[in-house]
Amino acid sequence: MNRDAHINKGLWLGLLGIVIFSITLPMTRLAVGTPDAPQMSGVFIALGRAVVAAGLSAVFLLATRAPFPRREDWWPLAITAGGVVFGFPLFTSIAMRHVEAVHASVIVGVLPLATAAVGALLHRQRPSAGFWLCAALGSALVVAFAMLRSGSGASGLSINMADLLLLAAMLCAAVGYGYGARLSQHMQAEHVICWALVLALPLTLPLAVASWPAGPIKASAWWGFAYVAVFSMWLGFFAWYRGLALGGTVRVSQVQLVQPFLSMLFAVPLLGERLDAVTVGFGLAVIATVFVGKKMPVHQAARAPMAGPGPLLNTREQ
């Protein structure tokens, strides 16, 4: 498979992962409830979903006879787990009780730039000035939208605190994505998230048990929890890490720019939230930056080849 084919496949797999992830915030809001009608705690949702996904991961690793990670891979796996198993789920789950999914979704717009920056640092990639301009413009659009709608949907917790929690979650996700993509260059992409979840299980299991919901929980909240456990915490990463490995972290990360607006679209039927012309307008503008940014060159600095499967090593951007 030539370089362009690798990049295109990576972009499509990345988009599939983003579609799965885009339902995470609405489903988390469904599971955690509101200050007036609370359901599960944010701590239980974050850690409980990791426990469920770790159980599925253990079965998958055994069924596929996955090789044990190399000694030098355990530290990057721990960092990956810290970002996407602990940090992102915990911060978003706590924040989502206090903001609507539509508002929280726009904060996700800073994630592509953060992921691209982490990816460029880890993989010694040198995006062109035009690429960074598109990334910055897309991120500026979603931040401007967040500021325009600042305060809508806030309740109980200061909206500034909720936004800070969400921004912290974006930073954690960017680090986890970057290290996970790096591991995916010589490990099977599906195995990366599985080993990260299994590695975290000694912490997530007792904490999830300790935070088990005390009162009755609505069936809809359990459905929301099931989605974030199986799809957001597990299957979505199969497509996402494979896409990052094939298409390059810096380039494929820009697909995330459409995630806030996909999340908004899903929040309308799932939560009954409102989507208006201003939101659609910002969404179209962000998607335009993704299209233009995809055409911008991303160069790979020379480095010693990594051990691992040959096809994945041929995916470096030129």
C-alpha positions in Angstrom: 0.0 0.0 0.0 1.5 3.4 -1.0 1.8 6.4 1.2 -1.4 8.2 -0.1 -3.4 5.0 0.4 -2.1 4.7 4.0 -3.0 8.3 4.7 -6.5 8.0 3.2 -7.2 4.8 5.1 -5.9 6.4 8.3 -8.2 9.4 7.8 -11.3 7.2 7.3 -10.4 5.0 10.4 -9.8 8.2 12.3 -13.2 9.6 11.3 -14.9 6.3 12.4 -13.2 6.6 15.8 -14.3 10.3 16.1 -18.0 9.4 15.2 -17.9 6.8 18.1 -16.2 9.3 20.4 -18.6 12.1 19.5 -21.5 10.3 21.3 -19.4 10.1 24.5 -20.4 13.5 25.9 -24.2 13.1 25.4 -24.1 9.5 26.8 -22.0 10.7 29.7 -24.5 13.5 30.4 -27.3 10.8 30.2 -25.4 8.6 32.8 -24.4 11.3 35.2 -27.7 13.2 35.2 -28.1 16.8 36.2 -27.8 18.6 39.6 -31.6 18.4 39.9 -31.8 14.8 38.9 -28.4 13.2 39.6 -27.7 9.6 38.5 -24.3 8.0 38.7 -21.3 9.8 40.1 -18.6 11.1 37.7 -16.0 9.0 39.5 -18.0 5.8 39.0 -18.6 6.4 35.4 -15.0 7.2 34.7 -13.6 4.2 36.6 -16.4 1.8 36.1 -16.3 2.1 32.3 -12.5 1.4 32.4 -13.2 -1.8 34.4 -15.8 -3.1 31.9 -13.4 -2.2 29.0 -10.5 -3.9 30.8 -12.5 -7.1 31.1 -13.3 -7.1 27.4 -9.6 -6.3 26.7 -8.4 -9.2 28.7 -10.6 -11.6 26.7 -9.5 -10.0 23.4 -5.8 -10.2 24.3 -6.1 -13.9 25.1 -8.2 -14.6 22.0 -5.8 -12.9 19.7 -2.7 -14.4 21.5 -1.3 -10.9 21.9 2.4 -10.7 22.6 3.4 -9.3 26.0 4.5 -5.6 25.7 8.3 -5.0 25.6 9.9 -3.7 28.7 10.4 -0.2 27.2 6.7 -0.1 26.3 5.3 -0.2 29.8 6.1 3.4 30.6 4.4 4.8 27.4 1.5 2.5 28.2 1.2 3.9 31.7 1.2 7.5 30.2 -1.4 6.4 27.7 -3.5 5.0 30.5 -3.1 8.2 32.6 -4.4 10.2 29.7 -7.3 8.2 28.2 -8.2 5.8 31.0 -8.0 8.1 34.0 -7.7 11.8 33.0 -10.1 12.3 30.2 -12.9 10.2 31.5 -12.6 11.5 35.1 -12.6 15.2 34.2 -15.3 15.0 31.6 -17.6 12.8 33.8 -17.4 15.3 36.7 -17.9 18.3 34.5 -20.8 16.9 32.5 -23.3 17.0 35.4 -22.9 20.8 35.4 -22.9 21.7 31.6 -25.1 20.7 28.7 -23.5 18.4 26.1 -23.9 21.1 23.4 -21.8 23.5 25.4 -19.2 20.9 26.5 -18.9 19.7 22.9 -17.4 22.9 21.7 -14.6 22.7 24.3 -13.5 19.5 22.5 -12.5 21.8 19.6 -9.2 22.5 21.2 -8.3 18.8 21.2 -7.0 18.6 17.5 -4.4 21.3 18.1 -3.3 19.8 21.4 -3.0 16.3 19.8 -1.1 17.7 16.8 1.3 19.5 19.1 1.9 16.3 21.2 2.2 14.2 18.0 4.7 16.6 16.4 6.8 16.5 19.6 6.8 12.7 20.0 7.2 11.8 16.3 9.5 14.6 15.2 7.0 15.8 12.6 7.3 19.2 11.1 3.9 20.5 9.9 4.0 23.4 7.4 3.0 26.9 8.5 -0.2 26.5 6.4 -1.1 23.3 8.4 -0.7 25.1 11.7 -2.7 28.0 10.4 -5.6 25.8 9.6 -5.3 24.0 12.9 -5.2 27.2 14.8 -8.1 28.7 12.8 -10.3 25.7 13.5 -9.5 25.7 17.2 -10.1 29.5 17.3 -13.5 29.0 15.8 -14.7 26.5 18.3 -13.2 28.5 21.2 -15.0 31.6 19.9 -18.2 29.6 19.8 -17.7 28.5 23.4 -17.1 32.1 24.5 -20.2 33.3 22.5 -22.3 30.7 24.3 -20.6 31.0 27.6 -22.9 30.4 30.5 -25.6 28.5 28.6 -26.4 25.2 30.4 -24.3 26.0 33.5 -25.9 25.0 36.8 -24.5 24.5 40.3 -20.8 24.5 39.4 -19.3 27.6 38.0 -19.1 27.4 34.3 -15.5 28.5 34.4 -14.7 25.6 36.6 -16.5 23.2 34.4 -14.7 24.5 31.3 -11.4 24.2 33.2 -12.2 20.5 33.9 -13.0 20.0 30.3 -9.8 21.7 29.1 -7.8 19.5 31.5 -9.6 16.5 29.9 -8.5 17.7 26.5 -4.9 17.9 27.5 -5.0 14.4 29.0 -6.6 13.0 25.9 -4.0 14.7 23.6 -1.1 13.1 25.6 -2.9 9.7 25.6 -3.5 9.9 21.9 0.0 10.9 21.2 1.7 8.1 23.2 -0.9 5.6 22.0 -0.2 6.5 18.4 3.5 6.1 19.0 3.0 2.6 20.4 0.8 1.7 17.5 3.7 2.1 15.1 5.2 -1.2 16.4 2.3 -2.7 18.4 -1.1 -3.8 16.9 -3.3 -0.7 17.4 -6.0 -2.7 19.1 -3.6 -4.1 21.6 -2.4 -0.6 22.8 -5.7 0.4 24.4 -6.3 -3.1 25.7 -2.9 -3.3 27.5 -3.4 0.2 28.8 -6.8 -0.8 30.3 -5.4 -4.0 31.8 -2.5 -2.1 33.3 -4.8 0.3 35.0 -7.2 -2.4 36.3 -5.5 -2.7 39.8 -6.5 0.9 40.4 -9.7 1.2 38.5 -11.4 -1.9 39.9 -11.3 -1.1 43.7 -12.1 2.6 43.0 -15.1 1.6 40.9 -16.4 -0.7 43.5 -15.9 2.0 46.2 -17.9 4.5 44.1 -20.8 2.1 43.1 -24.1 4.0 43.0 -26.0 3.8 46.3 -29.5 4.7 45.1 -31.7 3.5 42.2 -30.5 4.5 38.8 -32.6 5.0 35.7 -32.3 2.5 32.8 -31.4 5.3 30.4 -28.4 6.1 32.7 -27.2 2.5 32.5 -27.5 2.6 28.7 -25.3 5.7 28.7 -22.8 4.0 30.9 -22.8 0.9 28.7 -22.1 3.0 25.6 -19.1 4.8 27.2 -17.7 1.6 28.6 -17.9 -0.5 25.4 -17.6 2.0 22.6 -16.0 5.2 24.0 -13.5 3.3 26.2 -12.7 0.4 24.0 -14.0 -0.1 20.4 -13.5 3.5 19.4 -9.8 3.3 20.1 -9.4 0.3 17.8 -10.3 2.6 14.9 -8.7 5.7 16.3 -5.2 4.4 17.1 -5.0 2.4 13.8 -6.0 5.6 12.0 -3.3 7.6 13.8 -0.7 5.0 13.1 -1.5 4.8 9.4 -2.2 8.5 8.6 0.1 10.2 11.1 -0.9 11.8 14.4 -0.5 15.4 13.2 -2.7 15.0 10.1 -5.4 12.6 11.4 -5.8 14.6 14.6 -7.4 17.3 12.5 -10.4 15.0 11.9 -11.3 15.8 15.5 -12.3 19.3 14.5 -15.7 17.9 13.4 -16.2 16.1 16.8 -17.8 19.0 18.7 -20.5 19.4 16.1 -21.2 15.7 15.7 -21.6 15.6 19.5 -24.1 18.5 19.2 -26.1 16.7 16.6 -26.3 13.6 18.8 -27.2 15.6 21.8 -30.4 16.9 20.2 -32.3 13.5 19.9 -30.6 11.9 23.0 -31.0 14.8 25.4 -33.5 17.2 23.8 -30.9 20.0 23.6 -31.3 22.8 21.0 -29.2 23.2 17.8 -29.5 26.5 16.0 -28.3 28.2 12.9 -25.3 29.8 14.6 -24.1 26.3 15.7 -24.5 25.0 12.2 -22.6 28.0 10.7 -19.6 27.4 13.0 -19.7 23.7 12.2 -19.5 24.3 8.5 -16.6 26.8 9.0 -14.7 24.3 11.1 -15.2 21.5 8.6 -13.8 23.8 5.9 -10.6 24.2 7.9 -10.3 20.4 8.1 -10.6 20.1 4.4 -8.0 22.7 3.7 -5.7 21.5 6.4 -5.8 18.0 5.0 -4.1 19.4 1.8 -1.2 21.0 3.7 2.2 19.2 3.7 3.4 17.5 6.9 7.1 16.6 6.8 8.9 13.9 8.8 12.3 14.6 10.3 14.9 11.9 9.6 15.4 9.4 12.4 16.5 5.9 13.0 13.9 3.3 12.0 11.8 1.6 14.7 11.5 -2.1 15.1 8.1 -3.4 14.1 6.0 -4.3 11.1 7.2 -2.9 7.8 3.9 -1.5 6.5 3.4 0.8 9.5 6.9 2.2 9.1 6.0 3.4 5.6 3.3 5.8 6.7 5.5 8.8 7.5 4.2 12.0 6.0 6.3 13.7 3.3 
